[in-house]
Amino acid sequence: MYRDHTCGQLRKEDAGKTVKLAGWVAKRRNLGSIVFIDLRDRYGITQITFDENHAEAIKDIRNEYVIQVEGTVQLKEVANPKLATGEIEVLASSCKVLSSAKTTPMIIADETDALEELRLKYRYLDIRRNPIKDKLLLRDKVTTIVRRVLHEDDFVEVETPILSKSTPEGARDYLVPSRLYKGHFYALPQSPQQYKQLLMIGGMDRYFQIARCFRDEDLRSDRQPEFTQIDMEMSFASEEDIFNEVEKVMRAIFKETKGVDDLEFPRIKYVEAMDLYGSDKPDIRFGNHMRNLNDLFKDSSFAIFRNCVAEGKAIKALVFHEAADKLSRKKFDELTEFVKIYKAKALAYLKYSNDEFSGSLNNALPAEEKEALRSFLELKNNDVVLIIADDKNIAETALGALRKKLGEELGLIDKNKYCFAWITEFPMYEYSEEEGRYVSAHHPFTAPRDEDVDKLMDDQANCYSRAYDLVLNGYELLSGSVRIHDSDMQAKVFDALGLTKQQIKEKFGFFIEAFDYGAPPHCGVGIGLERLVMILSGTDNIKDVVAFPKTASAYCLMSDAPSNVDQDQLDFLSLAIRED
């Protein structure tokens, strides 16, 4: 037995015990006749004290050596309040080196000066640091809670295939060539979508899975090419059933990991979210809702505003209170360039200070229109108004991004708050400029609202679905929908998407056939585990909560993946690499 206690276990009540510990040397301090070693493992740190009798035995031991120590627990003369074990130390009677270590390329401490690239290359060293280790432990705690809550509610955990069929689900598939079927490929699942619906048809009634998913898409700080979702599906259920179950899971997670038990889950329709926040994943930790100025400026003497309303476009505004003195002319120029990223042509602004207006719109608007604006927006001294007049979707999206940016920069967001919101009734379709037609906004198995069934074919721009997202602090935490379970309705949706019978058979043949044998009404969600743990742990970098993450270019610095393979392997699979 290498140890009978961990390095985070011993307390003052253990004084006098003879113990055996094992771990990594976190720090060595040589005081001449006495040497102190901080011994570290996953559970914590224990100080080991070596007297002059052991000087020779430990003279070569350095940081990150793995050692085994036997000794007697004794009380410290001066306790260390920063450590859980800070009231005791172990007076060593013997020490054995289990593994030596070279000088590490990075500091193994809570605070390190190592760049992310180096930390990813030596991720196994990075995991020894508390900031990474604790996030992985938090992730484990979350999945344990999820399993407990769902098992208590009769959910069954079922694993679905990793090698599956390539189907159109919104992102590029990772393909796996088949050795037995030359020229054919498996696809790694973007989600278990079809399998979990087939489980409902199979009568499993309530399914969940901590599922690995793979998407070959452009990465960002909250996205990885391989990720994990808490996947759920329920039979004979509607939105309310899935909402209640998800809320129960979230309440348990936040109470047990953060001590938070006052969560609220407001419902916001997609159209309302875009109108108020300019985003389908709004951060509602702060207000600053967008305001619609079309009625105010429909007869404006300012031609740009008047024409904008006449052309069916939108004039949207944001008000930031007590902010006029914080935003300079240079800052407004920067914000103007920012909104252009979202295709907005311009950003107009007015400051209201000392009962007077200034800013880019000051000379463009007559006094009576500025007074009407002040009254409508209830402006007070030191307030600032930001306005975009453009196509409705551009104005909303650009101003929504600006709201989030300034909310951060002006310190309007309480970082200790957790604000959920259900976003409901998403559009059934979205127009693809690339394909020149409407495509599924969610996936083609999403049910339309009952009142919009007649719009499936001839009013796709105004057809809404029974899809829903749960957002948390400005992040999309989950996505889901009520599924189509009626074959005739599914046929209508495919027809509306312009899919031929041959295309339907090729892409979804086995799946559609299953619906001919009796499908229950069902609905479900996929919860992004990494995003949830990322928010819980207070980081904005998803790589921090993944054991072995990829870079933003989907490369593993530690293992050098993806890598070349032998020509023999390619020949065996009948594959050739084309040189471009």
Summary of the structure (lengths in Angstrom):
residues: 580
radius of gyration: 29.8
end to end distance: 58.1
largest distance: 93.7
contacts: 1751
relative contact order: 0.11
helix: 33%
strand: 26%
